[in-house]
Amino acid sequence: MATTTAAVPVVAKRRFGFGRTAAWAFMILVILLSLFPFYWMLRTALSSNNALYAGSDSLLPVQFSWGGFERVFGLQTGQAAIDAGGAGQPIQFWHYLLNSVIVSSLVTGGQVFFSAMAAYAFARLQWRHRETVFRFFLGGLMIPTIFTLLPNFVLIKQLGLVDTLFGIALPTMLMTPFAVFFLRQFFLGISREVEEAALVEGASKVRVFFRLILPMSSAPLATLAILTYITSWNDYFWPLMVSYTDRSRVLTVALGVFKSQTPQTGPDWSGLMAATLVAALPMLVLFCFFAKRIVNSIGFSGIK
């Protein structure tokens, strides 16, 4: 009686050659260099401000202290802050944080909604000189942002919106060339048969847009919303031009004001780094959770 022996697959072992090892070493080095500023920010925030200059060469926190975070959240008295090397002037951190959330939410909601409508018009609606208008519209990507600051400021001033949260959000609240281009590329990839079937059933273009196109585009819309929110959150120069008082001051501008409140011993680096870390932490967490979706959506939208 003959017996059959099953062939055992031979698994080739992957060997790490010099090229692969060098590539991994280089990638690890790049990661460490990228993360080092965040570590140094944390190290400074957890140090005593009075001891920072004496221990400037130390990689660990100098005289470990939570004083920087206490000054940011208003948990230290004025005299205690001065004794710790701070300015002694309170920072309305939660008020500035709320202003940043409001401005970023207005910009994100408005820009995603209006850009989606414009992108749908460029991708699906048939009208004269559509491609020519889109090329001119796309040319806005080549205009530096600094060229638009003065005209926007004059417009906001004439509208009486200076030193208001709505005045900060308005210039980027409607649409941007990148957002329209990004969504248009995705809309072009949606099957026309699905849209035509809805039109045959009696649905209008508006109903197709809200009930069909937008639900099918949830991934790129979410990606655009995240990118827009992060950009608006980190914006500094435009809010600095428009806001004059604490009622409209966002967190990025407030950090600059906090740095300018220099005590006799020098800037409150410990408190400033603590405030910067707390301000950047929500965006870092948001990007870490959605980084893969952002990269995939941008790569897919760039195919068309």
Secondary structure as UniProt FT lines:
FT   HELIX           18..45
FT   HELIX           49..51
FT   TURN            52..57
FT   HELIX           67..72
FT   TURN            73..74
FT   HELIX           78..83
FT   TURN            84..85
FT   HELIX           93..123
FT   TURN            128..129
FT   HELIX           130..138
FT   HELIX           139..142
FT   HELIX           146..158
FT   TURN            159..160
FT   TURN            162..163
FT   HELIX           165..169
FT   HELIX           170..172
FT   HELIX           177..188
FT   HELIX           192..200
FT   TURN            201..202
FT   HELIX           205..208
FT   HELIX           209..213
FT   HELIX           214..216
FT   HELIX           218..234
FT   HELIX           237..242
FT   TURN            246..247
FT   HELIX           251..260
FT   TURN            264..265
FT   HELIX           269..301
FT   TURN            302..303
//
